[in-house]
Amino acid sequence: MPVLDKQMRMKLQGELAYVNERLDQIRQNRDEQGYYNYEIELWKKKRQEIMNQLY
């Protein structure tokens, strides 16, 4: 059973890295591509859900 827990943790950490990278990209390109705050809030919510599962 610990292997499954470790695998799940690694999966969540990978998802968290992706979400953080996506948020950084949105912030950097906001002026050029005109991202809406709605999309940013969705990514932040996803990040918070992952953080809650990890810790």
Backbone torsions as a table, in degrees:
resi	resn	phi	psi	omega
1	MET	NA	-36.8	179.5
2	PRO	-59.1	-29.4	180.0
3	VAL	-64.2	-42.6	178.7
4	LEU	-61.7	-43.6	178.8
5	ASP	-61.5	-41.7	180.0
6	LYS	-66.9	-40.1	178.4
7	GLN	-64.6	-42.5	179.3
8	MET	-63.6	-41.1	179.2
9	ARG	-63.3	-42.6	179.1
10	MET	-65.5	-38.1	177.8
11	LYS	-63.1	-46.2	-180.0
12	LEU	-64.2	-38.5	178.2
13	GLN	-65.0	-37.4	176.4
14	GLY	-64.9	-43.4	177.4
15	GLU	-63.2	-41.0	179.3
16	LEU	-62.9	-41.8	177.6
17	ALA	-62.0	-41.6	179.0
18	TYR	-63.3	-45.9	-178.7
19	VAL	-62.7	-44.0	179.1
20	ASN	-62.6	-40.9	178.3
21	GLU	-64.6	-41.3	179.4
22	ARG	-63.8	-43.1	177.8
23	LEU	-61.6	-41.0	177.3
24	ASP	-62.2	-42.6	178.9
25	GLN	-62.7	-42.8	179.8
26	ILE	-62.6	-44.6	-179.8
27	ARG	-62.3	-40.3	-178.4
28	GLN	-70.3	-34.5	-174.7
29	ASN	-104.1	10.8	-175.5
30	ARG	-57.7	-44.6	-177.4
31	ASP	-66.8	-41.0	-177.6
32	GLU	-73.0	-42.7	-172.9
33	GLN	-104.4	-7.3	174.7
34	GLY	61.7	50.5	177.0
35	TYR	-65.6	146.0	178.6
36	TYR	-88.8	152.4	177.3
37	ASN	-60.9	-27.4	179.6
38	TYR	-58.4	-45.1	179.7
39	GLU	-65.3	-40.8	178.4
40	ILE	-62.1	-42.3	180.0
41	GLU	-64.9	-35.9	177.0
42	LEU	-63.1	-43.7	179.9
43	TRP	-67.3	-38.3	178.0
44	LYS	-64.8	-38.8	178.6
45	LYS	-64.4	-43.2	178.5
46	LYS	-61.7	-41.9	178.6
47	ARG	-61.7	-42.1	-179.3
48	GLN	-66.0	-38.1	177.8
49	GLU	-62.3	-42.5	179.2
50	ILE	-65.9	-43.6	179.6
51	MET	-60.6	-39.7	178.8
52	ASN	-63.3	-36.3	179.3
53	GLN	-73.8	-33.8	-177.6
54	LEU	-75.5	-38.6	-172.4
55	TYR	-120.7	NA	NA
